[in-house]
Amino acid sequence: MFDNLSERLERSFKILKGEGKITEINVAETLKDVRRALLDADVNYKVAKNFTDTVKEKALGQNVLTAVKPSQLMVKIVHDELTTLMGGDTAEIELKGRPAVILMSGLQGSGKTTFSGKLARMMKSKKNRKPLLVACDVYRPAAIEQLKVLGQQVEVPVYSELDSKDPVLIALNAIQEAKAKGYDLVIVDTAGRLAVDEQMMNEIEAIKKAINPDATLFVVDAMTGQDAVNTAREFNERLDFTGVVLTKLDGDTRGGAALSIRTVVNKPIMFVGTGEKLDAVDQFHPARMADRILGMGDIVSLVERAQEQYDEEEAKRLQKKIQKNQFDFNDFLTQIHQIKKMGNLKELASMIPGVGKAIKDIDIDDNAFKSIEAIIYSMTPEERTHPEILNGTRRTRIAKGSGTSIQEVNRLLKQFDQTRKMMKMVTGSKMAGMMQKMKKK
C-alpha cells in the first residue's frame, strides 16, 4: 500500500531541491503537488486541504539551518503532520473486565470474522490471554462454521448456539460460559450486511447495550477507499466505537482511508491486517506508517517481528556452532523457517530503509525458499551435518531427488559455504572486540 503516494510525495519534494531557502512561492508549488498526491490516494478533500495548510504554516515559520536543506525540512514537517493525522501516539486497547469483552462490528466482507480469529491468536500469544470466540452471526451458518475453523487453527474455543436466532442472548450466555470456565477475554463476532441498514444497526446497538464491552472495534476494508470513511462515520454515530481496524492493507489500496479515517471520526486506528495468514496482523503505529509512506522503511517493526521468532537458548547454541565452523544445513533450514514465520517476504524487505522503492516492481515470491528447502530435504542426515562430503555423485542424486538441476545444487552449496565463512568472521570479530574491552577493564 501507499506505493503511489510515496512516489508522488517524493516528486513533490524535488521541487525544493536546489533551493537555497523556503519561500512562499516554492512552498505553495510543492504543497499544490502534495495535495494532488493525497487526493489521488483517495484522501478526504477537507483532510487533504487542512493537512497542506498546516504544513505550509509550519514551513513558512521555520528558519532553515545551513546544515538542513529546504527539501529535508519539508520532509520532516510532512512526516510529523502525517503522524499527527493518523493519530500521533499508538493507541492501546484497554481491557479491564473479568472477563474483558471486545465487540466486533463492520460490514459483510470487511474481514471481520477473520480478524476476530487473528485478534484471538494475538491476544493469546502476545498478551497471555485465554480468549473465547463467540459466533453471533445468526443469519449465515457459513460465518459460524468459518469462525469454528479459525478457532481450531488458533486453538481458541468458539461458543455458538445453532438453534438460537437471538444474538443478544447468545452473547450474554457466552460471557457466562467464559466466567464459568475461566476465560479472561471474550471476542464477539457479529453479523454484517452488504450495506448499512436500520435492522443491522438496531441489532448491534442492542448487543452492545446488553454486554457493555470494554472495547468496540469497527472493522473496515481499506480497499474501499472513501466509502470506508463514510461507513465508519455512520457506525460511529450509532455505536461510538473505541477504535478502527483496517484490513487488506497488503492489497492494491491507495491508502486514503488510513489517512482520513482518524480525522473524520476522531477515533484511533488500533490494528491493521496485512495478509491472509492468521499472524498477519499488527498494532497500528502512526509514526512508523509515516516512515513507510515517506520511504524511510520501518526497521522497528522488522526487529519486533524477528524478536517474536527469537529463541535466546537457540541463538547461543547457534553462536557456538558458528565459532567452531560447525554451522550446517540443519541450522540453515531452521533459519529459513524462522524467516518464513515473520511474514510476507516483500513486505519484510520493504521495512528496510531504502529497499521499498528498489523492489517496488520486483515480484518476490513467498515460495522463494521452496527449491532451497527441496535440495536440503533431499540430503541424508549425514550430508546435512557434514556438507563437505557432498561430492559429484551425491550432488547429482540430490538434484534428481529435489527436482532441481546440478547447477542449482552447486550454487546453493557455494552460497552456503560463503555464508558460513562470513558468519564465522562476524562472530569472531565480535568476540575479539569483547576480549579487547575486557583487557582494558
C-alpha positions in Angstrom: 0.0 0.0 0.0 0.9 3.7 -0.3 3.4 3.0 -3.2 1.9 5.6 -5.5 1.5 8.2 -2.7 5.2 7.6 -1.7 6.3 8.2 -5.3 4.2 11.3 -5.7 5.4 12.9 -2.4 9.0 12.2 -3.4 8.4 14.0 -6.7 6.8 16.9 -4.8 9.8 17.3 -2.5 12.1 17.5 -5.6 10.6 20.9 -6.3 12.5 22.3 -3.3 15.8 20.5 -4.2 18.4 23.0 -5.1 16.5 25.9 -3.5 18.6 27.9 -1.1 15.6 28.7 1.2 12.0 28.2 1.8 9.7 30.9 0.3 6.0 31.3 0.0 6.3 30.6 -3.8 8.2 27.4 -3.7 6.3 26.0 -0.7 3.0 26.8 -2.5 4.2 24.9 -5.6 5.4 21.9 -3.5 2.2 21.7 -1.5 0.0 22.0 -4.5 1.6 18.8 -5.7 1.4 17.2 -2.3 -2.4 18.0 -2.2 -2.9 16.4 -5.6 -0.9 13.3 -4.4 -3.2 13.0 -1.3 -6.4 13.3 -3.3 -5.1 10.7 -5.8 -4.5 8.4 -2.9 -8.3 8.8 -2.1 -7.7 11.1 1.0 -10.8 13.1 2.0 -10.7 16.6 0.3 -11.1 18.5 3.6 -8.5 16.4 5.3 -6.0 17.0 2.4 -6.6 20.7 2.4 -6.2 21.1 6.2 -3.1 19.0 6.1 -1.4 21.1 3.4 -2.5 24.4 5.1 -0.9 23.2 8.4 2.3 22.1 6.6 2.5 25.5 4.8 2.1 27.4 8.0 4.8 25.4 9.8 7.2 25.5 6.8 7.0 29.3 6.4 7.5 29.7 10.2 10.8 27.8 10.1 14.3 29.3 9.9 16.2 26.9 7.8 19.6 26.0 9.3 22.6 26.0 7.0 23.0 22.3 7.7 19.5 21.4 6.7 18.2 21.7 3.1 14.7 23.1 2.4 13.6 19.7 1.0 14.8 17.9 4.1 13.0 20.3 6.3 9.8 19.8 4.3 10.1 16.0 4.6 10.4 16.4 8.4 7.4 18.7 8.7 5.3 16.4 6.4 6.4 13.3 8.4 5.3 14.9 11.7 2.0 16.0 10.3 1.3 12.6 8.7 1.9 11.1 12.1 -0.5 13.6 13.8 -3.0 13.0 11.0 -3.1 9.2 11.7 -3.4 9.7 15.5 0.0 10.7 16.9 0.6 8.1 19.6 0.0 4.4 19.3 -3.5 3.6 20.7 -3.6 0.8 23.2 -6.8 -1.2 23.8 -7.8 -1.2 27.5 -9.3 -4.5 28.8 -10.3 -4.3 32.4 -13.3 -6.6 32.7 -13.4 -10.1 34.1 -13.8 -11.4 31.5 -12.8 -8.5 29.2 -15.2 -8.2 26.2 -14.4 -7.0 22.7 -17.3 -6.4 20.3 -16.6 -6.6 16.6 -18.6 -4.5 14.1 -18.5 -3.8 10.4 -20.0 -4.6 7.0 -20.1 -8.0 5.5 -16.9 -8.8 3.6 -14.8 -6.4 5.6 -12.8 -9.3 7.1 -14.5 -9.1 10.5 -14.7 -12.8 11.2 -11.1 -13.5 10.0 -9.8 -10.6 12.1 -11.6 -12.0 15.2 -9.5 -15.1 14.8 -6.4 -13.1 14.2 -7.1 -11.0 17.3 -7.7 -14.1 19.4 -4.4 -15.5 18.3 -2.6 -12.2 19.0 -4.1 -11.8 22.5 -3.3 -15.5 23.3 0.3 -15.5 22.1 1.4 -11.9 23.0 -0.8 -10.9 25.9 -1.1 -14.3 27.6 -4.9 -14.1 27.4 -7.3 -17.0 27.5 -9.8 -16.0 24.8 -13.2 -17.3 23.9 -14.6 -16.5 20.4 -18.4 -16.0 20.1 -20.4 -16.6 16.9 -23.3 -14.0 16.9 -23.9 -14.0 13.1 -27.2 -15.9 13.3 -28.1 -15.3 9.6 -25.2 -17.0 7.9 -24.4 -20.6 9.0 -21.2 -20.3 6.9 -20.0 -17.5 9.2 -20.4 -19.7 12.2 -18.5 -22.5 10.5 -15.8 -20.1 9.4 -15.3 -18.9 13.0 -15.1 -22.5 14.2 -12.4 -23.3 11.6 -10.4 -20.2 12.6 -10.8 -21.2 16.3 -9.3 -24.6 15.6 -6.4 -23.1 13.7 -5.5 -20.7 16.5 -6.5 -23.2 19.2 -9.2 -21.0 20.7 -12.7 -22.4 21.6 -15.8 -21.0 19.8 -19.1 -20.5 21.6 -22.2 -20.8 19.4 -25.9 -21.7 19.6 -27.0 -23.1 16.3 -30.7 -23.3 17.3 -30.9 -19.7 18.6 -31.7 -16.6 16.4 -31.1 -14.2 19.3 -27.6 -12.7 19.1 -28.1 -10.7 22.3 -28.9 -13.8 24.3 -26.0 -15.7 22.6 -23.5 -13.0 23.6 -24.8 -12.9 27.2 -24.7 -16.7 27.5 -21.1 -16.7 26.1 -20.0 -14.3 28.8 -21.5 -16.6 31.5 -19.7 -19.5 29.8 -16.4 -17.6 30.0 -16.9 -16.8 33.7 -17.7 -20.5 34.4 -14.7 -21.9 32.5 -12.1 -19.3 33.3 -11.7 -17.5 30.0 -10.5 -13.9 30.6 -11.3 -12.5 27.2 -14.5 -12.7 25.1 -14.4 -11.7 21.4 -17.9 -11.3 19.9 -18.2 -11.6 16.2 -21.4 -10.1 14.9 -23.4 -10.2 11.7 -22.6 -7.8 8.8 -24.7 -6.6 5.9 -23.7 -5.6 2.4 -24.7 -2.0 3.3 -25.6 -0.1 6.4 -29.3 -0.7 7.3 -31.5 0.1 10.3 -32.1 -3.6 11.3 -28.3 -4.2 11.4 -27.7 -1.0 13.5 -30.5 -1.8 15.9 -29.2 -5.3 16.5 -25.6 -4.4 17.2 -26.7 -1.5 19.4 -28.8 -3.9 21.4 -25.8 -6.3 21.7 -23.5 -3.5 22.9 -26.1 -2.3 25.4 -26.6 -5.8 26.8 -22.9 -6.8 27.2 -21.3 -3.4 27.9 -18.0 -4.3 26.1 -14.6 -3.0 27.2 -13.9 -2.1 23.6 -15.9 -2.0 20.4 -13.9 -2.3 17.2 -15.0 -1.2 13.8 -13.5 -3.4 11.0 -13.2 -1.9 7.6 -11.7 -3.0 4.3 -9.0 -0.4 3.4 -9.5 -1.1 -0.3 -13.0 0.6 -0.3 -11.3 4.0 0.0 -13.6 6.9 0.9 -16.5 4.5 1.3 -14.6 3.2 4.3 -14.6 6.6 5.8 -18.3 7.2 5.2 -19.3 3.8 6.7 -17.0 4.5 9.7 -18.9 7.8 10.3 -22.3 6.1 10.2 -21.2 3.3 12.6 -19.5 5.7 15.0 -22.7 7.8 15.2 -24.7 4.8 16.4 -22.1 2.8 18.3 -19.5 5.3 19.5 -16.9 2.6 18.8 -13.4 2.5 20.5 -11.2 2.2 17.5 -10.8 1.1 13.9 -9.3 -2.0 12.3 -8.1 -1.6 8.7 -7.9 -4.9 6.8 -6.3 -5.8 3.5 -3.6 -3.2 3.7 -1.5 -5.7 1.7 -3.8 -5.3 -1.3 -3.8 -2.7 -4.1 -5.0 0.1 -2.0 -4.2 3.8 -2.3 -4.2 4.2 1.5 -6.6 7.2 1.7 -8.8 5.5 4.3 -5.8 5.2 6.7 -5.0 8.9 6.3 -8.6 10.2 6.5 -10.5 8.0 9.0 -8.8 9.2 12.2 -9.7 12.9 11.4 -13.3 12.2 10.2 -14.5 10.0 13.1 -11.9 11.2 15.7 -11.2 7.6 16.7 -7.8 5.9 16.5 -6.8 3.2 14.1 -5.8 0.3 16.5 -4.9 -2.6 14.3 -4.1 -3.4 10.7 -4.4 -6.6 8.7 -1.5 -7.1 6.4 -2.2 -10.5 4.8 -4.3 -13.7 4.7 -2.3 -15.6 7.3 -3.5 -15.7 10.9 -0.4 -14.0 12.1 -0.7 -11.2 9.5 -2.0 -8.5 12.0 -0.1 -5.6 13.6 -0.9 -2.9 16.1 -1.1 0.4 14.2 1.8 2.8 14.9 1.2 6.2 13.2 4.9 7.3 13.3 6.1 4.0 11.7 3.4 4.3 9.0 4.5 7.8 8.2 8.1 6.4 7.9 6.9 3.9 5.3 4.8 6.4 3.4 7.9 8.6 3.0 10.1 5.7 2.0 12.0 5.6 5.3 11.2 1.9 6.0 10.0 0.5 9.3 13.0 -1.1 10.9 11.4 -1.1 14.4 8.5 -3.4 13.2 11.0 -5.6 11.4 13.0 -6.1 14.6 9.9 -6.8 16.6 8.8 -9.5 14.2 12.3 -11.0 14.4 12.2 -11.0 18.2 8.9 -12.9 18.1 10.7 -15.8 16.4 13.9 -15.3 18.5 14.9 -18.0 20.9 17.8 -17.0 23.2 18.9 -20.5 24.0 18.9 -21.5 20.3 20.8 -18.3 19.5 23.5 -19.2 22.0 23.7 -22.7 20.6 24.0 -21.4 17.1 26.7 -18.9 18.0 28.9 -21.7 19.5 28.4 -23.7 16.3 29.3 -20.7 14.1 32.5 -20.1 16.1 33.6 -23.7 15.7 32.7 -23.6 11.9 30.0 -26.3 12.6 27.0 -24.3 11.1 25.3 -26.9 8.9 22.3 -27.3 6.7 20.0 -28.3 9.6 20.8 -24.9 11.2 20.3 -23.2 7.8 16.9 -24.9 7.4 15.8 -23.7 10.9 16.8 -20.1 9.9 14.7 -20.3 6.7 11.6 -21.5 8.7 12.0 -18.6 11.2 12.2 -16.1 8.3 9.1 -17.5 6.7 7.2 -17.2 10.0 7.9 -13.5 10.1 5.5 -12.9 7.2 5.4 -11.9 3.5 8.9 -11.6 2.1 8.3 -8.4 0.0 6.6 -6.7 3.0 9.6 -7.6 5.2 12.1 -6.3 2.7 10.1 -3.0 2.3 10.6 -2.4 6.0 14.3 -1.9 5.4 15.1 1.8 4.8 15.7 2.5 1.1 14.7 -1.0 -0.1 11.0 -0.5 -0.5 11.4 1.7 -3.6 14.0 -0.5 -5.1 11.8 -3.6 -5.0 8.5 -2.0 -5.9 8.3 -3.5 -9.3 10.0 -6.8 -8.4 7.8 -9.8 -7.8 9.1 -11.6 -4.7 7.5 -15.0 -4.5 6.7 -16.3 -1.0 7.9 -19.7 -2.3 11.4 -18.3 -3.0 12.8 -20.8 -0.5 10.9 -23.8 -2.0 13.8 -25.1 -4.2 16.4 -24.5 -1.4 14.2 -26.5 1.0 13.7 -29.2 -1.6 17.5 -29.5 -2.1 18.2 -29.7 1.7 15.4 -32.2 2.3 16.9 -34.4 -0.4 20.2 -34.7 1.5 20.8 -37.5 4.0 21.2 -36.6 7.7 24.9 -37.1 7.4 25.1 -34.8 4.3 23.2 -32.0 6.1 25.5 -32.2 9.1 28.7 -32.6 7.1 28.3 -30.6 3.8 32.0 -31.2 2.9 31.3 -34.8 1.9 29.0 -33.7 -1.0 30.9 -35.0 -4.0 29.7 -35.0 -7.6 27.8 -38.3 -7.3 25.9 -37.1 -4.2 25.1 -33.8 -5.8 23.7 -35.5 -8.9 21.5 -37.6 -6.6 20.3 -34.6 -4.6 19.4 -32.7 -7.9 17.3 -35.6 -9.1 15.6 -36.1 -5.7 14.7 -32.4 -5.4 13.6 -31.8 -8.9 16.3 -29.2 -9.5 19.4 -29.0 -11.6 23.0 -29.8 -10.7 23.8 -26.1 -11.3 21.2 -25.1 -8.6 22.7 -27.5 -6.1 26.2 -26.3 -6.8 25.0 -22.7 -6.5 23.4 -23.3 -3.1 26.5 -25.1 -1.8 28.7 -22.3 -2.9 26.4 -19.7 -1.3 26.2 -21.8 1.9 30.0 -22.0 2.1 30.4 -18.2 1.7 27.6 -17.6 4.3 29.3 -19.9 6.8 32.7 -18.2 6.3 31.1 -14.7 6.6 29.2 -15.7 9.8 32.4 -17.1 11.4 34.3 -13.8 10.5 31.5 -11.6 12.0 31.2 -13.7 15.2 35.0 -13.9 15.5 35.4 -10.1 15.2 32.6 -9.6 17.9 34.4 -12.0 20.3 37.7 -10.2 19.6 36.1 -6.8 20.4 34.7 -8.2 23.7 38.1 -9.6 24.7 39.7 -6.2 24.0 37.1 -4.5 26.2 37.8 -6.9 29.0 41.5 -6.4 28.8 41.1 -2.6 29.1 39.0 -3.1 32.2 
